[in-house]
Every structure is written in structure tokens, then in C-alpha cells.
């Protein structure tokens, strides 16, 4: 096994409980640099909305996930998993992946077209979720950290995310090696995508066509969430957005772009990437996905 680097962590952490080494990627990776960007806030929304266009993924989420009733908790767990495999040590990443695979194997959904039961470990579903996540991340980072998104770094990021896919059981050779291959996959997947009836609640939640949740929020929190969601949806592939029936007036698109730019500029000034990485590693040390502490958190598994 090659030597594994150990990067700096906050001085108050005497020993990294789940960051004993720099894990699967390390400080020289483009993944470390990108996943600590404030614009990560848009990646999850863009990726999740894109993923729901695959009918069998949407049915799995609708039938066997807590996303409909506890979207914030579900979103946080996905984020924590990503941070654990990004900034945790090798053991923590493997533990997180094993936990996620147990969840995937346990949850079931029924395909109404065939009557067949399936779980979340079906290869075509895993590949769609993984590739659409990687593509969404590159889309967001290309807009908000273009200096980092050179052609070489796009290819490097795609290649590094093959490691993330392999971690949860995908065949590395089935995943794109370059951005061009990833783009070709996204284009080729379009005929398999559709907005099924089960997806309408998700679309409405993303676009505020329903005010059920808005009434429970303070106005500043609602407006902040609205800016983030609108800007994320504005970065969707046009054909994907049209399939979902998502459209905003020009003023709303402009407001989202300006608001998002201001938010990210303020966030970047307060939290440079280096210190942010240290804080994220500290959080992984506190509650790595799949750790005993994580298992005691409501919704942790």
C-alpha cells in the first residue's frame, strides 16, 4: 500500500478519530479542493432533481425513502456521506460505504410497469445516480469556480469520482474516465428519462408551487432557500428542465443568479477553502457517516 499523507487539522483535535490518514483522495486531489467550495450548496439540489427524472430512481425515493417526510434530514445524511468519503480516512470511507450499501440492499420498491421488486443496488440505477451527481458537480463548479475547472481538472474530477462509485459496488470500468465520456453518457440517457406522477411532489417542493412548507419558515430562511433552489434548477440541462416542466420568469432567474453570486462571495470571504477543509475533517471526526455516533442520530441510518 502506498504511503498515505496526513494533512493538518485544527490543533484542538489531538488525534483524528476518523481522519487518521487522508483517505481515498487527499490534499492533492481536485475532489478535496472542490468539495470545500461554498457552491457545494447547489450541487445536491441540482443532482437530486436530475436524478428524479429516472423513473425507477424516483419510485425508489417515493416508496422507500424518508425524503418526502424529512427532506432536510435526508439531504444532510447524503451530504455527510459525501464529506466522510471525501475527507475521512480510508477506514472511515469504507465503513461509510458499507453502511450505505446495507441501506441500499434493504430498501425495496415495486416497478408498476412490470410488478417486479427491486432494490437500490441495481447497476443501471447506481450508474445514473453516480454520473448525474458528478455531472451536476462539474456544472456548478464550472460556473462558480471556473479557475479550478480547466479541461484537465474536469477530467481529473471525473476520474476521481470513479473511486467513489467503485466504493459502493460499481465496476470502475463502467464509469466514464473523462468529461467527454460523461457528457456522452448524460446525452445517451435522455430517452430513458421521464417525469412520472410520483415526481410531481418533488418538482413542486423544489419550485415552491406549494406553500405548505413555506408557512413554517421565517421569511429570511425561506428567501435564502428559494435563491439556492432557483439557481440550482437554473443550471439544469435544458432538456431535463423541460421534462420536469420547470420554468421561471426572467426576473426570477436574474434574481437567483445575483443573489447566489452575492451569497457565495460572502461565504468565500468568511471561509477560505483551507480552513474549511480542516473544519470538515473535524466534523467527520465528530460524526462520520456509518460511525457509532452517527448511528445514534435520528435518521442516521
C-alpha positions in Angstrom: 0.0 0.0 0.0 1.4 3.4 -0.9 2.2 6.0 1.8 -0.8 8.0 2.7 -0.4 11.6 3.6 -1.8 13.2 6.7 -2.8 16.8 6.3 -3.2 19.5 9.0 -6.2 19.5 11.3 -7.4 22.0 13.9 -5.0 22.0 16.9 -7.8 21.1 19.3 -8.1 17.7 17.6 -5.4 15.7 19.2 -5.8 12.7 17.0 -8.2 12.3 14.1 -10.6 9.6 15.1 -11.8 9.1 11.6 -9.2 11.1 9.8 -6.0 9.2 10.7 -4.9 9.4 7.1 -6.1 11.4 4.1 -8.3 8.7 2.7 -9.2 8.0 -0.9 -8.4 11.4 -2.4 -6.0 13.5 -0.3 -5.0 17.2 -0.4 -3.5 17.0 -4.0 -6.8 15.9 -5.4 -9.3 18.2 -7.2 -12.0 16.5 -5.1 -10.7 18.0 -1.9 -10.4 21.4 -3.4 -13.9 21.3 -4.9 -16.0 19.7 -2.1 -15.0 22.5 0.3 -16.3 25.2 -2.0 -19.4 27.2 -0.9 -21.1 26.3 -4.2 -21.4 22.7 -3.0 -24.7 24.0 -1.6 -26.1 23.9 -5.2 -24.7 20.5 -6.2 -27.0 18.4 -4.0 -30.2 20.1 -5.2 -29.2 20.0 -8.9 -28.1 16.4 -8.7 -31.2 15.2 -6.8 -33.6 16.9 -9.1 -31.8 15.5 -12.1 -31.7 12.0 -10.6 -35.5 12.0 -10.1 -36.0 12.1 -13.8 -35.1 8.4 -13.9 -38.5 6.7 -13.2 -37.1 3.8 -11.2 -34.9 6.1 -9.1 -37.9 8.3 -8.4 -40.1 5.3 -7.4 -37.4 4.1 -5.0 -37.2 7.5 -3.4 -41.0 7.7 -3.2 -41.7 4.2 -1.9 -38.7 3.5 0.3 -37.1 6.8 1.4 -37.8 9.4 4.1 -37.2 12.2 1.6 -40.9 13.1 1.3 -41.4 13.5 5.0 -38.0 14.5 6.2 -36.2 16.2 3.2 -33.7 18.2 5.4 -32.6 15.1 7.3 -32.3 13.0 4.2 -30.3 15.8 2.5 -28.0 16.1 5.4 -27.2 12.4 5.5 -26.3 12.5 1.8 -24.0 15.5 2.5 -22.4 13.8 5.5 -21.7 10.6 3.4 -20.0 12.7 0.7 -17.9 14.5 3.3 -17.0 11.3 5.0 -15.7 9.6 1.9 -14.0 12.8 0.7 -12.2 13.9 3.9 -12.3 10.8 6.2 -9.6 8.3 6.3 -9.7 5.1 4.3 -11.3 3.1 7.1 -14.0 5.7 7.6 -14.7 5.8 3.8 -15.0 2.0 3.7 -17.3 2.0 6.7 -19.5 4.7 5.3 -19.8 2.8 2.0 -20.6 -0.4 3.8 -23.3 1.3 5.7 -24.8 2.9 2.6 -24.7 -0.5 0.8 -26.7 -2.1 3.6 -29.3 0.6 3.3 -29.4 0.1 -0.5 -29.8 -3.6 -0.1 -32.6 -3.2 2.5 -34.9 -0.7 0.7 -37.2 -2.1 -1.9 -39.6 -0.6 -4.5 -42.1 -2.1 -6.9 -42.0 -1.2 -10.6 -45.7 -0.8 -11.5 -44.9 -1.5 -15.2 -43.5 -5.0 -14.5 -44.7 -5.7 -11.0 -41.0 -6.6 -10.2 -39.5 -5.7 -6.8 -36.0 -4.2 -6.9 -33.5 -2.6 -4.6 -31.2 0.4 -4.9 -28.2 -1.6 -5.9 -29.3 -2.2 -9.4 -26.3 -1.4 -11.6 -28.1 0.9 -14.0 -29.6 2.9 -11.1 -26.3 3.3 -9.3 -24.5 4.4 -12.5 -27.2 7.0 -13.3 -27.1 8.4 -9.7 -23.3 8.5 -9.7 -22.9 10.0 -13.2 -25.6 12.6 -12.7 -24.0 13.7 -9.4 -20.6 14.0 -11.0 -22.1 15.9 -13.9 -24.1 18.2 -11.7 -21.0 19.0 -9.6 -19.0 19.9 -12.7 -21.8 22.1 -13.9 -21.9 24.0 -10.7 -18.2 24.4 -10.2 -17.7 25.4 -13.9 -20.0 28.4 -13.1 -18.7 29.4 -9.7 -15.0 28.3 -9.6 -14.1 28.4 -13.3 -10.4 28.8 -12.5 -10.4 25.3 -11.0 -12.5 23.8 -13.8 -9.8 23.6 -16.5 -10.3 20.8 -19.1 -7.6 18.8 -17.2 -9.3 19.2 -13.9 -12.7 18.2 -15.3 -11.2 15.0 -16.5 -9.4 14.5 -13.2 -12.6 15.0 -11.2 -14.5 12.5 -13.4 -11.7 10.0 -12.9 -11.5 10.6 -9.1 -15.3 10.0 -8.8 -14.9 6.6 -10.3 -13.3 5.8 -7.0 -16.4 7.0 -5.2 -18.5 4.7 -7.5 -16.3 1.7 -7.0 -16.6 2.2 -3.2 -20.3 1.3 -3.4 -20.0 -1.7 -5.7 -19.9 -0.2 -9.2 -17.5 -1.6 -11.8 -14.9 1.1 -12.3 -14.7 0.3 -16.0 -18.4 1.0 -16.3 -17.9 4.7 -15.3 -16.7 7.5 -17.5 -13.0 8.2 -17.5 -13.2 11.7 -19.0 -15.6 14.6 -19.1 -16.3 13.9 -22.8 -17.4 10.3 -21.8 -19.5 11.7 -19.0 -21.2 14.1 -21.4 -21.9 11.3 -23.8 -23.5 9.2 -21.1 -25.7 12.1 -20.0 -26.8 12.7 -23.6 -27.5 9.0 -24.2 -29.6 8.7 -21.0 -32.2 11.2 -22.2 -34.6 8.6 -23.9 -34.8 6.8 -20.5 -35.9 9.8 -18.6 -39.4 11.0 -17.8 -41.5 12.9 -15.3 -43.7 10.3 -13.7 -46.7 11.2 -11.4 -44.6 10.4 -8.4 -42.1 13.1 -9.3 -44.6 16.0 -9.2 -44.4 16.4 -5.4 -40.6 16.6 -5.7 -40.8 19.2 -8.5 -43.3 21.3 -6.6 -41.2 21.2 -3.4 -38.2 22.4 -5.5 -40.1 25.2 -7.3 -42.4 26.4 -4.4 -45.5 25.5 -6.4 -46.8 24.5 -3.0 -46.6 26.8 0.1 -47.1 24.0 2.6 -43.5 24.2 3.9 -43.0 27.9 3.3 -45.5 28.9 6.0 -43.4 27.2 8.7 -40.2 29.1 7.8 -39.0 32.6 8.7 -39.0 34.9 5.7 -35.2 35.3 5.5 -34.7 31.5 5.7 -37.4 31.0 3.0 -35.8 33.5 0.7 -32.3 32.1 1.2 -33.6 28.6 0.3 -35.5 30.0 -2.6 -32.4 31.6 -4.1 -30.4 28.4 -3.7 -33.0 26.2 -5.2 -33.8 28.6 -8.1 -30.1 28.9 -9.0 -29.6 25.2 -8.8 -32.6 24.5 -11.0 -31.4 27.2 -13.4 -28.3 25.1 -14.0 -30.2 22.0 -15.1 -29.7 20.7 -18.6 -32.4 22.4 -20.7 -33.9 19.1 -21.8 -34.1 17.9 -18.2 -35.7 21.1 -17.0 -38.3 20.9 -19.8 -39.1 17.2 -18.9 -39.8 18.4 -15.4 -41.9 21.3 -16.6 -39.7 23.8 -14.7 -39.7 27.3 -16.0 -39.1 30.7 -14.3 -39.8 34.2 -15.4 -36.6 36.2 -16.4 -36.7 38.3 -13.3 -36.7 35.3 -11.1 -33.7 33.7 -12.9 -31.8 37.0 -12.7 -32.6 37.4 -9.0 -31.4 33.9 -8.3 -28.1 34.4 -10.2 -27.4 37.7 -8.5 -28.4 36.5 -5.1 -26.4 33.3 -5.4 -23.3 35.2 -6.5 -23.5 37.6 -3.6 -24.1 34.7 -1.1 -21.1 32.7 -2.4 -18.8 35.8 -2.5 -19.7 36.5 1.2 -19.2 32.8 2.1 -15.9 32.5 0.4 -14.5 35.6 2.1 -15.5 34.3 5.5 -14.5 30.6 5.0 -11.4 30.1 2.7 -11.0 26.6 1.3 -8.1 25.6 3.5 -9.7 26.3 6.9 -13.0 24.9 5.6 -11.3 21.6 4.8 -10.0 21.5 8.4 -13.5 22.1 9.7 -15.0 19.5 7.5 -12.4 17.0 8.7 -13.3 18.0 12.3 -16.9 17.3 11.6 -16.1 13.9 10.1 -14.1 13.2 13.3 -17.2 14.0 15.3 -19.9 12.1 13.4 -18.6 10.2 10.4 -21.3 8.6 8.3 -21.5 5.0 9.5 -19.8 5.6 12.8 -21.3 4.7 16.2 -22.2 8.3 16.9 -23.8 8.7 13.5 -26.0 5.6 14.1 -27.4 7.3 17.2 -28.5 10.4 15.2 -32.2 10.4 14.2 -32.3 9.4 10.6 -28.6 8.5 10.7 -29.3 5.2 9.1 
